[in-house]
Amino acid sequence: MDRRTLLKTVAAAGTLAATGRLSAPAVAQGAAARTLRFVPQANLANFDPIWGTQYVVRNASAMVWDTLYGADEELQPQRQMVEAEEVSSDGLTWTFRLRPGLKFHDGEPVLAKDVAASLERWAARDQMGLLIRGIQQELVPVDDRTVKWVLKKPFPKMLLALGKISTPIAFIMPERIAKTDPFKQISEYIGSGPMRFMKDEWVPGAKAAFERFPGYVPRQESASWLAGGKRMLVERIEWVIMPDPATAASALQSGEIDWWENPISDLVPLLRKNRNVAVDIADPLGNIGAFRMNHLYPPFNDVRARRAVLMAMSQEDYMRAIVGDDDKLWKPLPGFFTPGTPLYTEEGGEILKGKRDLTAAKKLLAESSYKGEPVTCVVAQDQPITKAQGDVTAELLKRLGMNVDFVATDWGTVGQRRALKSPPGQGGWGMFHTWHAGADCVNPAVYIAIRATGDTAWFGWPNVPTVEKEVDAWFDAKSLDEEKAAVKRLNKAALDNVVYAPTGFFLGYQAWRKNISGIVKGPLPFFWDVSKTA
């Protein structure tokens, strides 16, 4: 469906919805007020927040599993499951004491052995976890409520690692589940968070359901993002999968759903005309679009082919494809870090600035090792952000003279396929599109996509020692000025070697019915303190 047809379809539905509906019986209204119906950004195709890094999985997991520490709205880690912590004077031993009374959804107490096993599994998949693992002496339970992590050298950013908001988050699971191979998906979904996952109701591609866990005891502090008291004011949350924006917009206007995570910008003017619907920017820290390349196989195992893409690509084309004609919603990004944050830099970004030079890009591609092999572009069609970028990329690569193998699929399949290291012609891939929340791109510690550690790097597996040298320099920095200097060098090295291609910076919307209150801005939907009236 093109934009014009989409707008006409939704406008017709919206006119009817805005006029109001017949009142439901009081009993039905009461039941409806206890259930929040939410349209997420994509299908919940799998449900293991450690195995993969998809935001849709992280967002659902934040209701089901809890963490030792949680990031607040200032991106600072705060105690969550932890009552107290102690670090030895030499910085080598961290001791964590759990809050009393923590329970899993199956009624079993949360014990230190569960924490130790969960952290072991998380550390095998997370970049900060791998750093800790590399200097780990032992990670052991001391008693039922105490865990001790002994290191071979100090790691001052321990609490940031355990409380970060970027994927994968260090969620705590029962020991029996946490002992699952971190490279295989779990099949049991028991957490200690404020909501229970209703596995029997889960229909991937259609629906997922969560019910309030009465055994959850919130912290006394006010909620702030993933920190503080997670007080659930509804009994049940239903995720309704609606990949078609016109369908979701109509459902929101009619009251069939309550909250839509990411309406496309074209529909926002129409939604704002409905007196029962509120629309606002979802997250002021925004998002960074990503053209992710596979560094293991042609053509993108050759830096010249990767740089040819940077020379030819127009970030404006990508951003307008995502957000439309509203210039307030996007800006060019000649770098990798979130605009407006302390470490933002454009060092080395000249290749992304100015008029695009397709002729020079073609010449550089010809000098590379590319021999006309198919470039397998795996593009999710049920996620507006990835679909929009994919359409631009298909045209761009064809103009460059590449042989495009365009695989139109769904976001769940992208999540599965991008983890494969097999050659593109044997089930693997050449590139895919995604995006990174601005909150995940504020520094190298939480920024999984900027790391270039080869086999242990994020999908695409870039191996760039000059990038990792500057990551280490940032970790070792003793002042903000030293951090900034390291990130400038890091930004340049990542662009020179094209760890990935940033397609620009953009803001997105969220929309909800006006009988819903408590919705806050942030990098993911926070369901605690959200209430609904009939």
C-alpha positions as CSV (number, residue, x, y, z in Angstrom):
1,M,0.0,0.0,0.0
2,D,1.4,3.4,-1.0
3,R,1.3,6.4,1.3
4,R,-1.6,8.1,-0.4
5,T,-3.8,5.0,-0.3
6,L,-2.8,4.5,3.3
7,L,-3.8,8.0,4.3
8,K,-7.2,7.8,2.6
9,T,-7.9,4.4,4.2
10,V,-7.0,5.6,7.7
11,A,-8.8,9.0,7.2
12,A,-12.1,7.2,6.4
13,A,-11.7,4.9,9.5
14,G,-10.7,7.9,11.7
15,T,-13.7,9.9,10.8
16,L,-16.0,7.2,12.0
17,A,-14.0,6.5,15.1
18,A,-13.8,10.2,16.1
19,T,-17.6,10.4,16.4
20,G,-17.6,8.1,19.3
21,R,-19.1,4.7,20.0
22,L,-21.9,3.2,22.0
23,S,-21.2,2.8,25.7
24,A,-20.3,-0.7,26.9
25,P,-22.0,-2.2,29.9
26,A,-20.5,-1.3,33.3
27,V,-19.2,-4.9,33.9
28,A,-17.5,-4.9,30.5
29,Q,-16.0,-1.5,31.1
30,G,-14.5,-2.6,34.4
31,A,-12.9,-5.7,32.8
32,A,-11.6,-3.5,29.9
33,A,-10.0,-1.1,32.4
34,R,-8.0,-3.9,33.8
35,T,-6.5,-4.9,30.5
36,L,-4.1,-2.8,28.5
37,R,-3.9,-3.6,24.7
38,F,-0.6,-2.6,23.1
39,V,0.7,-2.7,19.6
40,P,4.5,-3.3,19.7
41,Q,7.0,-2.3,17.1
42,A,7.3,-5.8,15.8
43,N,6.3,-9.4,16.2
44,L,7.5,-11.2,19.4
45,A,9.0,-14.1,17.4
46,N,11.3,-15.4,20.1
47,F,11.5,-14.7,23.9
48,D,15.1,-15.0,25.0
49,P,16.6,-11.6,26.0
50,I,20.1,-13.1,26.3
51,W,20.3,-15.1,23.1
52,G,19.5,-12.1,20.9
53,T,19.4,-8.3,21.0
54,Q,16.1,-7.4,19.3
55,Y,14.5,-4.5,21.1
56,V,11.0,-6.0,20.9
57,V,12.3,-9.0,23.0
58,R,14.0,-6.7,25.5
59,N,10.9,-4.6,25.9
60,A,8.7,-7.6,26.7
61,S,11.4,-9.1,28.9
62,A,11.6,-6.0,31.1
63,M,8.1,-6.9,32.4
64,V,8.9,-10.5,33.1
65,W,12.5,-10.5,34.4
66,D,14.1,-8.2,36.9
67,T,17.7,-7.0,37.2
68,L,20.2,-6.3,39.9
69,Y,20.4,-2.7,38.9
70,G,18.2,-0.6,36.6
71,A,19.0,2.5,34.5
72,D,17.0,5.6,35.4
73,E,16.0,8.5,33.2
74,E,19.5,10.0,33.7
75,L,21.0,6.7,32.4
76,Q,22.5,6.1,35.8
77,P,22.4,2.6,37.4
78,Q,20.3,2.3,40.5
79,R,19.7,-0.6,42.9
80,Q,16.8,-2.9,41.8
81,M,17.0,-6.5,43.1
82,V,20.1,-5.5,45.1
83,E,19.7,-4.3,48.7
84,A,23.4,-3.3,49.0
85,E,26.8,-3.8,47.4
86,E,30.4,-3.5,48.5
87,V,33.6,-3.3,46.6
88,S,36.9,-4.0,48.2
89,S,39.5,-1.3,48.5
90,D,41.6,-2.8,45.7
91,G,38.6,-2.9,43.4
92,L,38.9,-6.6,42.8
93,T,36.0,-8.0,44.8
94,W,32.3,-7.0,44.4
95,T,29.8,-8.3,46.8
96,F,26.1,-8.0,46.2
97,R,23.3,-8.5,48.8
98,L,19.8,-9.3,47.4
99,R,16.6,-7.7,48.8
100,P,14.7,-10.0,51.0
101,G,11.5,-11.6,49.8
102,L,12.3,-11.8,46.0
103,K,10.2,-14.5,44.3
104,F,10.1,-16.1,40.9
105,H,6.7,-16.6,39.2
106,D,6.7,-20.3,40.1
107,G,6.8,-19.3,43.8
108,E,10.4,-20.3,44.4
109,P,12.7,-17.7,46.1
110,V,15.3,-15.8,44.1
111,L,18.6,-17.1,45.4
112,A,22.3,-16.1,44.9
113,K,22.9,-19.3,42.8
114,D,20.2,-18.0,40.4
115,V,22.0,-14.7,40.1
116,A,25.4,-16.3,39.6
117,A,24.1,-18.6,36.8
118,S,22.3,-15.7,35.1
119,L,25.3,-13.5,35.1
120,E,27.5,-16.3,33.7
121,R,25.0,-16.7,30.8
122,W,24.7,-13.0,30.2
123,A,28.4,-12.4,30.3
124,A,28.9,-14.9,27.4
125,R,26.8,-12.8,25.1
126,D,27.3,-9.2,26.1
127,Q,30.3,-7.0,25.2
128,M,30.7,-5.6,28.7
129,G,30.1,-9.0,30.1
130,L,32.9,-10.4,28.0
131,L,35.2,-7.8,29.3
132,I,34.3,-8.8,32.9
133,R,34.6,-12.5,32.0
134,G,38.1,-11.9,30.7
135,I,39.3,-10.7,34.1
136,Q,37.1,-12.9,36.2
137,Q,38.6,-14.9,39.0
138,E,35.3,-16.4,40.3
139,L,31.6,-15.7,40.5
140,V,30.1,-17.6,43.4
141,P,27.1,-17.5,45.9
142,V,28.3,-16.8,49.4
143,D,24.9,-17.6,51.0
144,D,21.3,-17.5,49.7
145,R,21.2,-13.8,49.4
146,T,24.8,-12.9,48.7
147,V,26.9,-13.1,45.5
148,K,30.6,-12.5,45.2
149,W,32.4,-11.6,42.0
150,V,36.1,-11.6,42.2
151,L,38.2,-10.1,39.4
152,K,41.9,-10.1,38.4
153,K,41.9,-6.4,37.8
154,P,39.5,-3.6,38.8
155,F,36.4,-2.9,36.7
156,P,35.0,0.5,37.8
157,K,32.1,0.3,35.4
158,M,30.6,-2.8,37.0
159,L,27.3,-1.2,38.0
160,L,26.9,0.3,34.5
161,A,27.3,-3.2,33.1
162,L,24.7,-4.7,35.4
163,G,22.3,-1.8,35.0
164,K,22.6,-0.7,31.4
165,I,19.5,-0.4,29.2
166,S,21.2,-1.6,26.0
167,T,20.7,-5.2,24.9
168,P,21.4,-7.8,26.1
169,I,20.4,-6.7,29.6
170,A,21.6,-8.8,32.6
171,F,18.2,-10.2,33.5
172,I,18.0,-12.7,36.4
173,M,16.5,-16.2,35.7
174,P,16.1,-19.3,37.8
175,E,19.4,-21.3,37.8
176,R,17.9,-24.2,35.8
177,I,17.0,-21.8,33.0
178,A,20.1,-19.8,33.2
179,K,22.2,-22.9,32.7
180,T,20.9,-23.1,29.1
181,D,23.6,-22.7,26.5
182,P,23.8,-18.9,25.8
183,F,23.9,-19.6,22.1
184,K,20.6,-21.6,22.3
185,Q,17.2,-20.2,23.1
186,I,15.4,-20.9,26.4
187,S,12.1,-22.6,26.4
188,E,10.8,-21.8,29.9
189,Y,9.9,-18.2,30.7
190,I,10.0,-17.8,34.5
191,G,11.1,-14.5,35.9
192,S,10.7,-12.4,39.1
193,G,9.4,-9.2,37.4
194,P,6.1,-7.5,37.9
195,M,4.3,-9.4,35.1
196,R,4.1,-13.1,34.3
197,F,4.4,-14.3,30.7
198,M,1.3,-16.3,29.6
199,K,3.1,-18.9,27.5
200,D,-0.1,-20.8,26.6
201,E,-1.6,-17.7,25.0
202,W,1.5,-16.8,23.0
203,V,0.8,-16.9,19.2
204,P,3.9,-15.5,17.4
205,G,2.7,-13.2,14.7
206,A,-0.6,-12.5,16.5
207,K,-0.6,-12.1,20.2
208,A,1.4,-12.3,23.5
209,A,-0.1,-11.8,27.0
210,F,1.2,-10.9,30.4
211,E,-0.6,-10.9,33.8
212,R,0.3,-9.1,37.0
213,F,2.4,-11.2,39.4
214,P,0.9,-10.7,42.9
215,G,4.1,-11.9,44.5
216,Y,6.2,-9.0,43.2
217,V,7.2,-6.4,45.8
218,P,8.2,-3.1,44.2
219,R,10.9,-0.9,45.6
220,Q,9.8,2.1,47.6
221,E,11.3,4.7,45.3
222,S,9.3,6.2,42.5
223,A,9.8,4.5,39.1
224,S,12.3,6.0,36.7
225,W,12.7,4.0,33.5
226,L,14.1,0.6,34.6
227,A,14.8,1.7,38.2
228,G,12.6,2.3,41.2
229,G,9.2,0.8,42.1
230,K,7.6,-1.0,39.2
231,R,3.9,-0.7,40.3
232,M,1.5,-2.4,37.9
233,L,-1.8,-0.6,37.8
234,V,-3.4,-3.0,35.3
235,E,-4.0,-6.7,35.7
236,R,-3.2,-7.8,32.2
237,I,-1.3,-6.5,29.2
238,E,-2.0,-7.9,25.7
239,W,0.4,-7.4,22.9
240,V,-1.5,-7.3,19.6
241,I,0.7,-7.7,16.6
242,M,-0.4,-5.4,13.8
243,P,2.4,-5.0,11.1
244,D,0.1,-2.9,8.9
245,P,0.1,0.7,10.0
246,A,-3.4,1.4,8.5
247,T,-4.8,-1.4,10.6
248,A,-3.1,-0.2,13.8
249,A,-4.2,3.4,13.2
250,S,-7.8,2.4,12.7
251,A,-7.7,0.1,15.8
252,L,-6.3,2.9,17.9
253,Q,-8.9,5.4,16.8
254,S,-11.8,3.0,17.4
255,G,-10.6,2.0,20.8
256,E,-9.7,-1.6,19.9
257,I,-6.2,-1.0,21.1
258,D,-4.9,1.4,23.8
259,W,-1.3,2.2,22.9
260,W,0.7,2.0,19.7
261,E,4.5,2.0,20.2
262,N,5.6,3.4,16.8
263,P,3.1,5.0,14.5
264,I,4.6,6.1,11.2
265,S,4.9,9.9,10.8
266,D,2.6,10.0,7.8
267,L,-0.3,9.0,10.0
268,V,0.4,11.4,12.9
269,P,-1.6,14.4,11.5
270,L,-4.7,12.1,11.1
271,L,-4.3,10.6,14.6
272,R,-4.0,14.1,16.1
273,K,-7.4,15.0,14.7
274,N,-9.0,12.3,16.8
275,R,-10.1,13.9,20.1
276,N,-9.6,10.6,21.9
277,V,-6.0,10.0,20.8
278,A,-2.7,11.6,22.1
279,V,0.5,11.6,20.1
280,D,4.0,12.6,21.2
281,I,7.7,12.0,20.5
282,A,8.5,8.6,22.0
283,D,12.1,9.3,23.0
284,P,14.0,12.6,22.8
285,L,17.3,10.7,22.6
286,G,16.0,9.4,19.2
287,N,17.4,6.6,17.1
288,I,20.3,6.0,14.7
289,G,19.5,4.1,11.5
290,A,21.9,1.3,10.6
291,F,23.1,-0.4,7.3
292,R,24.8,-3.4,8.8
293,M,27.3,-5.2,6.6
294,N,28.7,-8.8,6.9
295,H,32.5,-8.4,7.2
296,L,33.1,-12.1,6.7
297,Y,32.1,-12.4,3.0
298,P,32.2,-10.5,-0.3
299,P,31.6,-7.8,-1.1
300,F,31.7,-6.2,2.4
301,N,34.8,-8.1,3.6
302,D,36.7,-5.5,1.6
303,V,36.8,-2.1,3.2
304,R,36.8,-0.5,-0.2
305,A,33.3,-1.9,-0.9
306,R,32.1,-0.7,2.4
307,R,33.5,2.8,1.9
308,A,31.9,2.9,-1.6
309,V,28.6,2.6,0.1
310,L,29.4,5.5,2.5
311,M,30.5,7.6,-0.5
312,A,27.3,7.0,-2.4
313,M,24.6,6.9,0.2
314,S,22.4,9.9,1.0
315,Q,21.3,10.0,4.6
316,E,18.6,12.4,3.6
317,D,17.1,9.7,1.3
318,Y,17.0,7.2,4.2
319,M,15.6,9.6,6.8
320,R,12.9,10.9,4.5
321,A,11.9,7.3,3.8
322,I,11.5,6.7,7.5
323,V,10.0,10.0,8.8
324,G,8.6,11.7,5.7
325,D,8.8,15.4,5.0
326,D,9.0,16.7,8.6
327,D,12.6,18.1,8.9
328,K,12.2,18.4,12.7
329,L,12.3,14.6,12.9
330,W,15.7,13.9,11.5
331,K,19.2,15.2,11.0
332,P,22.3,14.0,9.2
333,L,24.8,12.0,11.3
334,P,28.4,12.0,10.2
335,G,29.4,9.7,13.0
336,F,28.1,7.1,15.4
337,F,27.2,8.8,18.7
338,T,24.0,10.3,19.8
339,P,23.6,14.0,18.9
340,G,23.4,16.4,21.9
341,T,25.2,14.0,24.3
342,P,28.7,14.7,25.8
343,L,30.6,12.3,23.5
344,Y,29.0,13.4,20.2
345,T,31.6,13.9,17.5
346,E,31.9,14.2,13.7
347,E,35.6,13.4,13.6
348,G,36.3,11.5,10.4
349,G,32.8,12.1,9.1
350,E,33.7,13.9,5.8
351,I,32.8,10.9,3.8
352,L,29.2,11.3,4.8
353,K,29.0,15.0,4.2
354,G,28.4,17.1,1.1
355,K,27.2,16.1,-2.4
356,R,27.1,12.4,-3.0
357,D,29.7,11.1,-5.5
358,L,28.3,8.0,-7.2
359,T,31.1,8.1,-9.9
360,A,33.9,8.0,-7.3
361,A,32.0,5.3,-5.3
362,K,31.7,3.2,-8.5
363,K,35.4,3.6,-9.1
364,L,36.3,2.5,-5.5
365,L,33.9,-0.5,-5.8
366,A,35.7,-1.5,-9.1
367,E,39.0,-1.4,-7.3
368,S,37.7,-3.7,-4.6
369,S,37.6,-7.5,-4.8
370,Y,33.9,-7.4,-5.7
371,K,33.3,-9.7,-8.7
372,G,29.5,-9.4,-9.2
373,E,28.5,-11.8,-6.4
374,P,24.8,-11.4,-5.3
375,V,24.5,-9.1,-2.3
376,T,21.9,-10.7,-0.1
377,C,19.9,-7.9,1.5
378,V,17.7,-9.4,4.3
379,V,15.0,-6.7,4.9
380,A,12.1,-7.0,7.3
381,Q,8.8,-5.8,5.7
382,D,6.7,-5.9,8.9
383,Q,8.9,-3.2,10.6
384,P,8.4,0.3,9.0
385,I,11.9,1.5,10.0
386,T,13.7,-1.4,8.3
387,K,11.4,-1.6,5.3
388,A,11.9,2.1,4.5
389,Q,15.7,1.8,4.7
390,G,15.7,-1.4,2.7
391,D,13.8,0.2,-0.2
392,V,16.5,2.9,-0.4
393,T,19.3,0.4,-0.2
394,A,18.0,-1.8,-3.0
395,E,18.1,1.2,-5.3
396,L,21.4,2.5,-4.0
397,L,23.2,-0.8,-4.5
398,K,21.8,-1.3,-8.0
399,R,23.0,2.2,-8.9
400,L,26.4,1.3,-7.6
401,G,26.4,-1.7,-10.0
402,M,25.9,-4.4,-7.4
403,N,23.9,-7.6,-8.0
404,V,21.1,-7.3,-5.5
405,D,19.5,-10.4,-3.9
406,F,16.6,-8.7,-2.0
407,V,15.1,-11.0,0.6
408,A,11.8,-9.5,1.8
409,T,11.0,-11.2,5.1
410,D,9.8,-10.5,8.6
411,W,11.7,-9.1,11.6
412,G,11.6,-12.3,13.5
413,T,13.4,-14.1,10.6
414,V,15.9,-11.3,10.3
415,G,16.7,-11.9,14.0
416,Q,17.3,-15.6,13.4
417,R,19.2,-15.2,10.1
418,R,21.6,-12.4,11.1
419,A,23.1,-14.7,13.7
420,L,24.2,-17.2,11.0
421,K,27.8,-17.1,9.9
422,S,27.2,-19.3,6.9
423,P,27.9,-17.8,3.4
424,P,25.1,-15.6,1.9
425,G,24.3,-18.3,-0.7
426,Q,24.0,-20.9,2.0
427,G,21.4,-19.3,4.3
428,G,23.6,-16.4,5.4
429,W,23.4,-12.7,4.5
430,G,25.3,-9.8,3.1
431,M,23.5,-6.9,4.9
432,F,20.5,-6.1,6.9
433,H,18.9,-2.9,8.3
434,T,18.2,-2.1,11.9
435,W,18.3,0.9,14.2
436,H,19.9,1.8,17.6
437,A,18.2,3.8,20.3
438,G,20.0,7.0,21.2
439,A,20.3,5.8,24.8
440,D,22.4,2.9,23.5
441,C,24.8,5.1,21.6
442,V,26.0,7.5,24.2
443,N,29.3,5.8,25.1
444,P,31.3,2.8,24.0
445,A,30.4,0.7,27.0
446,V,26.8,0.3,26.1
447,Y,27.1,0.6,22.3
448,I,27.2,-3.0,21.0
449,A,27.1,-2.0,17.4
450,I,30.3,0.0,17.5
451,R,32.5,-2.8,18.8
452,A,34.9,-4.5,16.4
453,T,36.1,-7.6,18.2
454,G,35.8,-10.0,15.3
455,D,34.2,-13.3,16.2
456,T,32.6,-11.9,19.5
457,A,31.4,-8.7,17.9
458,W,27.8,-8.0,17.1
459,F,26.3,-9.3,13.9
460,G,28.5,-8.6,10.9
461,W,31.6,-9.5,13.1
462,P,33.8,-6.5,12.2
463,N,37.5,-7.0,13.3
464,V,39.1,-3.6,13.6
465,P,41.9,-3.4,16.2
466,T,42.2,0.4,15.9
467,V,38.6,0.7,17.0
468,E,39.1,-1.6,20.0
469,K,42.3,0.3,20.9
470,E,40.2,3.5,21.3
471,V,37.5,1.6,23.2
472,D,40.1,0.6,25.7
473,A,41.4,4.1,25.8
474,W,37.9,5.3,26.7
475,F,37.5,2.7,29.5
476,D,40.9,3.9,30.9
477,A,40.1,7.6,30.6
478,K,40.5,9.6,33.9
479,S,38.4,12.6,32.8
480,L,35.7,13.7,30.4
481,D,38.2,15.4,28.2
482,E,40.2,12.1,27.9
483,E,36.9,10.3,27.1
484,K,36.1,12.8,24.4
485,A,39.5,12.5,22.9
486,A,39.3,8.7,22.8
487,V,35.8,8.8,21.2
488,K,37.0,11.2,18.5
489,R,39.7,8.8,17.5
490,L,37.2,5.9,17.8
491,N,34.6,7.6,15.6
492,K,37.2,8.2,12.9
493,A,38.6,4.6,13.0
494,A,35.0,3.2,12.8
495,L,34.2,5.4,9.8
496,D,37.5,4.7,8.1
497,N,37.0,1.0,8.4
498,V,33.1,1.2,8.2
499,V,32.1,-0.9,11.2
500,Y,28.6,-0.2,9.9
501,A,27.0,2.6,7.9
502,P,24.9,5.1,9.9
503,T,21.9,6.1,7.8
504,G,21.0,9.2,10.0
505,F,19.4,10.3,13.3
506,F,15.7,10.3,13.6
507,L,12.9,10.8,16.2
508,G,9.8,8.6,16.4
509,Y,6.3,8.9,17.8
510,Q,4.1,6.9,20.1
511,A,0.3,7.2,20.3
512,W,-2.3,6.2,22.9
513,R,-5.9,6.7,23.9
514,K,-6.5,9.6,26.2
515,N,-8.1,7.3,28.8
516,I,-4.6,5.9,29.4
517,S,-2.3,7.8,31.8
518,G,1.2,7.4,33.1
519,I,3.0,6.9,29.7
520,V,6.5,8.4,29.8
521,K,9.1,9.1,27.2
522,G,12.1,6.8,26.9
523,P,13.9,4.2,24.7
524,L,11.3,1.5,25.5
525,P,7.7,1.4,26.7
526,F,7.6,1.3,30.5
527,F,4.3,-0.3,31.6
528,W,4.6,0.3,35.3
529,D,2.5,3.3,36.6
530,V,0.4,3.2,33.5
531,S,-3.3,3.1,34.2
532,K,-6.5,2.9,32.2
533,T,-10.0,4.2,32.8
534,A,-13.1,2.7,31.2
